[in-house]
Amino acid sequence: MSDQPDGPALKPPPPIRIGRPPGDPELPNEVEMPLVDHLEELRQRVLRSLLAVVIGAGVSLVAVKPLVRMLEAPAQGIHFLQLAPGEFLFVSFKVAGYTGLTLALPYVLFQVLAFVLPGLTLRERRLIAPAVAGSAVLFLAGLVFAWWALIPAALRFLVSYGADVVEPLWSIERYLDFVLLLMLATGLAFQLPVLQLLLGALGLVRWRTMLGAWRWVVLSSALAGAVLTPSTDPITMLLLGGAITALFLIGVALVALAENLKPGTP
């Protein structure tokens, strides 16, 4: 029998070039990195991000009772019950986890930037940093808007609806699930202007095209308000849908401003 292999030996994949051909002014200082090194870098950054979330959650767990009191503030006059042994303990871990994720968000975004920036052109790099900063600010604004406007409006409607029939005694776990889910959904919905600005800056959509689709946006905002609102009450749905529509119009204005500031724009 022959000792020769049946086919050619497998070779490792070629290094991945981060960027464009050498000498491209849009992407200086390009480097080559094997695929394995890319995956290792991604793994390291994911682990660092998870560690930051865990540290943030640990710090939040120390002050979880003041955090819970702050989340209970919109439900004025409501008495909360612990319906099972250890319910508040598990609720504390949940609140600390959400808070840790929020606190670690800037560091997580930094890790994402550090991973993707070497492969972007100079023009794309100039877009990413403001977009990520704006995304973090809008996410926090969404959390504040939900806590200040959406949650009190929803609770007033839900309490007054059955006030003459039932006495409101709520489970602390069910209440905080409602509050945390609504705040998270609102924070994500507030990312709309950032998405619009990126699409417009990359030349994928112009502001006139966005504005021309306003009817579909109003309909989509109403549907999003119905889907993202855990209470399904009309007051909260209208408030969230109106906020999404207003954010869309702000995004259109930002895209129009960006187009007017481009060199050579008439």
N, C-alpha and C positions, 0 to 999 in steps of 0.2 A: 504493500500500500504506500501511496505517496505521502510524504510529510508536508507537502505544499498546501497552504490554506486554499479553501475553495474560492475565495473572493478577496478583493482588496481589503486591507486592514482599515478599520474605522479611524478617522482622524478627529481630533477635537475641533469644535466649531471655531471659526475665525473670530478674532476680537471684534467687539462692537465699537464702531467709531461714533463717538458722541459729537454730533455736529455735521457740518457739510464738508465738501472737499477742502484740502489744505489751501490756506490763503484767502478764504472767504472772509471779507471784512465784517460780515454780520455775526460771525461766531469765532472770535479769537480764542487762542489758548485751548484749542480742541485737544482731546486726549482719546486714547484707545483703551478699552477695558474689556477683558473677557466676560462672557455671560455669567460665569460662576461668580466673578467678583461683583457684578451688578446685583445678583441675587443675595450675596452676602451683605452688601451694603444695605439693600432693602430690608433684610432681616434685622440688621442692627438698628436701623431707624425705627422699625416697627416696635422692637423691644424697648427702645428708649421712650417712645411715645406711650406704650403701655405702662412703663415704669412711672412716667410722669403722671398718668391718670391715677395709678395706685397711690402715689405719694399725695396727690391732691385729695383723693378720697380719704386717706388716712388723716390728713390735716382737718378735713371737713368733719370727720367723725368725732373729733374732739369737741367741736362746736355745733353738733348736730341739733341739740335742743333749741338753741336760738334760731337755727335755720328752719326747724319745724314750726316754731312760733311765728316766724315771718310768713311762711306759706299758709298758716292758719288765719293770718290777719284778714284776708278778703272775706272770710266766712264769719262775720261778726254775729255774735249771739247764738252760734251753733255749738252744741256740746258733742265732743268726739269721744268715742268709746273704743276700748281695746276688747275685741270680741273673742280673742283666743290667746292663750299663754304665749308670750314671746312675740306677739304681733308687732308691738312698737319696736322691738329689737330689730326685726327684719325690715321694718319701715326705715329705721335709722340707717341701716346699710344701703338701702335703696337711695335715700336722699343724699347720703355721702357720695355714692357712686355718680349720681347725676351732677352733683356740685364739683366733684373731682374732675369729671370730664370737661365741665365748663372752665374750671381754673386752668386745666392743662391745654386748652384749645390753642392759645398762642404758640406754645412750644410744639404742639403737634403740627400746626401749620408751618412752623419754621423747619421741622424735619421734612415735610413734604416739599417745601421750597428747595432745601439743600439737595434733595434727591433729583428734582426735575430741572433745576436751573442750568446745570452744565450742558444739557441737551437742547436748550432754547436759543433762538437768535437774540441779538441785542434788542430788537424791537419787541419781541415777546417777553423778554426779561423786564422791560420797562412797564409792561402791562400787568405782569403777575403780582409784583409787590403791592401796588395800590389795590388790586382786586382782592388779594388775601387780607390786607388790612381792612378794607371796606367790608369784607365778608364777616370778619370777627366783630366789627362794630355793629353791623346790622343784626347779627345773631344775638348780641347782648341787648340791642334795642327791641328785638322781638320778644325776648324774655321779659323785659320790663313792661312792654305793652300788654302782654298776656296777663301779667300779675296785676297791673294797674287798672286795665280796662276790661279785658275779656272775662277773666275769672269772676270779678264782682258782678258784672252784668249777667253772666250765666247763673250765678248763685241766687241773685235776686229773683230772677225769673223762676227758677226751679223751686225755691222756697215758697214764694208767694202763690205758685200754682196750686199747691196742695195744703196751704196753711190752715184751711178750715176743716181739713180731714185728718191729717197726720201731723205728729210732732216730729220735727227734724232732729233725730239722734243718729249721727253718722259714724260709720267705721273709719278710723283714722287711716287705715291702709287704702280703702276704696277712695277716700277723698284725695289722698296724696297721689294715687295713681291718676286720678282725673286731672289734678293740677299739673303734675310733672309732664304728662302726655300733651296737654294743651300748650304748655310753655315750650316744649321741644318742637311741636308742630309749627307753632308760630315763629320760632327762631329760624326754622328751615324755610318757611314761606317768605321770610324777609330777605332771603338770598336772591330774589328775583332781579332787582336792579343790577347786581354784580354780574349775573348771567347775561343780561341784556348788554351791558357795557362791554363784556368780553366778546360777544358775538358781533357787536357793531365795530369794535376796534380791530377785529380780525377781518373785517370786510365781508362777513357772511350775511348780515342783514343790515339794511339801512333804516334810519329812523322813520321815514315816511311809510315804509312797508310795515313796521311795527305799529304805527299809529293807525294805519288802514285796517288792522285786525282788531280794533278795540271792541267790536261787538262780541267776537269770540273770546276775548280776554274777560269781559264782564261775565259771560256765561261760564267760562272756566273758573273764574274767581268764586262764583256762587257754588259751583260743584266742589271746589277745593274747600270752601268754608263748611260745606255739609260733610265732607269726608274727614277733614282734619279735626273737626270739633267733636270731642267725645260725648258731650252732653246732648247733642243734636237739637238744642233749643234754637228758635229763630233769631233771638237777639244776638247770641254769640256768632251764629253763622253770618248774619248781616255785617257785624262788626269786622270779622275776619275777612269776609269777601270784599268789603269796602276798603280795608287796609291793603289787600293784595292789589286791587285796582289802582289805588293811589300810588303804590310802589311801582306798578307798571308804568304809570304816567311819568313818575320821577325818572325811571330808567330810560324812557323815550327821550326826555329832556337831556339827560346825560349823554346819550348817544348822539343827539343832534349837536350838542356843544362840542363833543369830541370830533365830529365830522367837520364842523366849522373851523376848528383849530388846526386841522391838518394842513401842511404846506401845500400850496397850489389849489386850495379849495376856493372856488369863486364866491 
